[in-house]
Amino acid sequence: MKGYKAFESNLTCLGYQFTIDEPHIFDGTPILCEQGFHFCTDLQDVVKYYHFPNMRVFEIEATDIITEAKDNCSKRACSEIRLVKEISLDEVMLSITKPEPAYYWAKGIGNKDIMIKHISDSKYAYYWASNIGNQDIMINKIKESEWAFWWTRNIGNEDIMKSRITESEWAFWWANNIGNKDIMKSRITEPKWIEKWNNLWANDKIN
């Protein structure tokens, strides 16, 4: 299987020394995120794990036992890997289209003016605003209740963000940590969070 892997500048990864054009064999069963040689089948996904200016990225060939990918990442583990050819960081940068690697690239390497256009979801808009900047741009990308809550809690803009709280869980946490219980109570519709609300504020005058 063709894939991609990032390394320290000396071609080590977690202390293991790799070399070019020869197979490296793991003596055991690979387990994703636990043991074996790890790689990604989508080039941009390597940036989630390595994102610094002097990293090196290679196209690799994985063989023998290969685990399945999971979640929203193409990361896999294998028992045998060979480095095929080096890929320039410019090529890696041009492969990026997804919010997560775009955020990590901008935070760790740079090219913020290129990467900012790929930030399209609430989670990485919040991370970008918190750790990089551009709050005036990112605030309009916050659509989900969870990230509206964290934005208000850690950045501000309560008057803007409270209208974006639509889910029971985050309405509960907003009322518990920020306020506006009279507003948030009507947004709690799931039995689990209604019960939590009643247990916490059983004697509150707004119940």
N, C-alpha and C positions, 0 to 999 in steps of 0.2 A: 504494500500500500504506500502510495506517495503521501508525504506530509511535510511539515515544517517544524523546526525546533530552534529556540534561541539559547544563547550561551553567554557566559562571561567572555571578556575579550581574549582570554587564554584558552578558550574552548572547554572550560569546565562548566558543569551544571551540578549544583548541590555537592560540590567537592569531587565529583567523578570526572576524570580526565578523558575527553574524547579525542580521537584522531580522525583524519580524513581518509576516505577510501578503504576502510577496513571495517568488518562487522564487529559490533559490540554485543555481547550475549549476556543476558540476565539469567542467573541460575536460580530459577524459581518461577512461580506463577505471577504474572503481572496483575496488580490490583489498582484500579484507577484512583489516583490521588494518594496512594499508599506506597506502592512499590513497583519496580519495573522502570523501563525507559518511557518517558512521556513525550508526546508531540501533538500537534494540531493538524487537522486536514484543511482548515481554512487559515490562510497565511496571517490574516489580521488578528486572529485569536492569540497568537504568540505574545502580542503586546499586553495581554492581560497578566502575563506572568513575568515578563521581562520588559522594562521600559526605562532604559537609561542610554545616554548617547554613545557609549563605547560597547554596547552589546553587539553580538554577531548572530546572524540568522542563516540557517542552512535549509535547503531542500533535503529531505531524508527519505530513505526507503525503510519501511518497517515490515518485518516478516515474522513467521512463526505465530505465537499466540498474540492476538490483538484484541483488546477490550472494546466494548461498544462505547460510543459517546453518550453523554447524558446532559440533561438540563438544556441550556441555550448555548452550549459551547461544543466545539468540535474536538476537544481534548480527548486523547486516548492513551492507553498504556500498551506496551508491547514487550516481548521478550528478546527481540533482536532488532538492532537498528544500525543503519550505515549512513554516514554523511555523504551526500552526492555532490552538491555544489553550493557555494555561498551566494546569498541573495543580498543585494545592496539595501541599505536602510531607506533609500529613496523609493525603491520598489515596494518595500514593506509599507511605507507611508502612503503610497498611492493605492494600496490595496484596501485601506481603511474606509469603511462606509458605515459601520455600526457605532452606536453611542459609547459603549463601554471601552473598546480599544481607542476610540477617538479621545475620550477623557484621559485615559492613562498615558497616551502619547503626548498630549498637550501638557499634562502635569509633569511628566518625567523627562520629556525630550524637548518639546517646544512646538513651533508651527501652529500656534493658537488660532491665527487667522484662517488657516486651512481646516483645522479640526472643528472649529466652532459650528460650522454648517452641518456637521453630522450629529450634533446633540439634539435629539428629537423627542426624548422621553423625560418624564418628570424626575426620575431617580438621578440621572446623570446631569440634568440641568441643575438640580440641587447641589450635587457634588461639585460641579463646575463653579457655581456661584460661591460656594463655601470655601473652596480651596484655590481657585484661580481668579475669579472676579466676574465681570460682566453681568452684575445682578440685574441691571436694567433690561438686558436681553433675555436672561434666563427666567426671570419672573413670569414671563408670558408663556413659558413652556411647562409650567407647573399645573397639571390638570388633575392628578390623582390625589385622593384624600390624604394618604399617608405622607406624601411629600409636601403637601400644603401645611400639614401639621408641623413637620420638622422645619420647614422654612420659617414659619411663624415663631416656633420655639427658639430657634438658633440665629435667625437673621432679623425677622421683624415682619412688617407689612400685615398686621393682624386684620385690618379692615378689608384688605384685598383677599386674603387667603381664606377667611372664614366662609365665604360664599362657595368655596371649592371643596368644602367638607360635606360629602354626600354619603359616606359609608358609616354604618353603625359603630364599628370599632373605633374609628378615628374621631367620630363625634363624641364618643365616650371619653377618649383620652384628651380631646380638646377641652371638654367641660371640666375634666379632672385636673388638668395642668395649666390651662389658659383662662377659662372662664366661659361666659356666654351660655350658661346652663339653660336659660329660657329658650335660646335659639337651638341649641344642640339636642335638647330633649326630643323635639319633633322629628329629628333625623335618625333617631335610633329605632329601627324597625325589626331587627333580628332578635329572636327570643333570648339568646345567650346574653346579648348586651343590654336588653331590657331588664333581665334578672340582675345583672351586675349593677346597673343603674339603681334599681330599687333597693338592692342590698346596701349600697353606699349612701344613698340619699333618701332613705325610707321616710324620714321626717321632714324633708325639705319642703318648703311651701310651694315649690313649683310642681310637685308630684300630684 
